Amino acid sequence: MINEIHSVAVVVSDRKKATQWYGEKLGFVTLEDAAEHWTVVAPPGWRTGLHLCEAETLEPGNTGILLYPDDFDATVKELKKKGVEFTQDPKEEPWGTYAMFKDPDGNVFWLMPKE
């Protein structure tokens, strides 16, 4: 049986620039770097990561990928301070609070407090 997700693919225009952005802006570390093929990045201490796939044709938009920060409000403030562009500022809904941000290629990620 499958018991772990190793990575989730995110299409990027420039793998090296994307790796740098995820490191500088989100504090992710590189788990794998396969020369010119792919890079896997993740929060420190995690084994599941984002598989950064370089491609000429991008399909920007909602990835459906949900990230849980330690402190939701502090993380939103820190990311904004670092220049991360939010497509949805923090919003409360009957089903929960969330915000959405995008990377330089337009890939949109969800951010929610872990409840």
C-alpha positions in Angstrom: 0.0 0.0 0.0 1.0 3.6 -0.5 1.9 5.1 2.8 3.6 8.4 2.0 3.5 11.2 -0.6 7.1 12.0 -1.7 6.4 15.2 -3.7 3.8 17.2 -5.6 4.8 18.6 -9.0 4.8 22.3 -9.6 5.5 23.5 -13.1 8.0 26.5 -13.2 9.7 28.4 -16.0 13.2 28.4 -14.4 14.0 25.6 -11.9 17.0 27.4 -10.4 15.2 30.7 -9.9 12.2 28.8 -8.4 14.5 26.9 -6.0 16.0 30.2 -4.9 12.5 31.8 -4.4 11.2 28.9 -2.3 14.3 29.0 -0.2 14.5 32.8 0.3 10.8 33.5 0.6 9.3 30.4 2.3 12.5 29.1 4.0 12.3 25.7 2.2 15.4 23.6 1.8 16.5 21.4 -1.1 15.8 17.7 -0.6 16.9 16.6 -4.1 18.6 18.2 -7.0 18.9 16.0 -10.1 21.2 18.2 -12.2 19.0 19.6 -15.1 16.0 17.4 -14.5 14.3 18.5 -11.3 14.6 19.9 -7.8 12.5 18.9 -4.7 12.1 21.5 -2.0 10.3 21.3 1.4 10.0 23.0 4.8 13.0 22.0 7.0 12.6 18.6 8.6 9.9 17.4 6.1 10.2 14.5 3.8 7.3 15.5 1.5 8.2 18.3 -0.9 7.4 20.2 -4.0 8.9 18.7 -7.2 9.9 21.8 -9.2 9.5 20.8 -12.9 10.8 23.2 -15.5 8.6 23.5 -18.6 8.2 25.9 -21.5 4.4 26.0 -21.3 3.1 27.0 -17.9 -0.5 26.6 -16.7 -0.6 29.2 -13.9 -3.3 28.9 -11.3 -4.6 27.1 -8.2 -2.5 24.2 -7.4 -4.8 22.9 -4.7 -1.7 22.6 -2.4 -2.5 23.5 1.2 0.3 24.6 3.6 0.0 24.7 7.4 2.2 27.3 9.1 3.0 27.3 12.8 1.4 30.7 13.3 -1.0 31.7 10.5 -1.2 35.5 11.2 2.6 35.8 11.8 3.4 33.8 8.6 1.0 36.0 6.5 2.8 39.1 7.8 6.2 37.7 7.2 5.5 36.6 3.7 4.0 40.0 2.8 7.1 41.6 4.3 9.2 39.4 2.0 7.2 40.6 -1.0 5.1 37.5 -1.6 2.0 38.4 -3.6 -1.3 37.2 -2.0 -4.2 36.5 -4.4 -6.5 36.2 -1.4 -5.8 38.1 1.9 -6.8 36.2 5.0 -10.5 35.5 4.9 -12.9 33.7 7.3 -15.4 31.3 5.9 -17.8 29.0 7.7 -15.4 26.1 6.9 -12.3 27.9 8.1 -9.8 30.7 7.7 -7.5 30.8 4.7 -5.2 33.0 2.5 -3.8 32.3 -0.9 -0.5 33.4 -2.4 1.4 32.8 -5.7 4.9 32.1 -6.7 6.6 34.1 -9.5 5.2 31.7 -12.1 1.6 32.2 -11.0 1.2 28.9 -9.1 -1.3 29.6 -6.3 -1.0 28.0 -2.9 -3.4 27.8 0.0 -2.4 28.8 3.6 -4.5 27.8 6.5 -4.1 27.6 10.3 -3.9 24.0 11.5 -6.8 23.4 13.7 
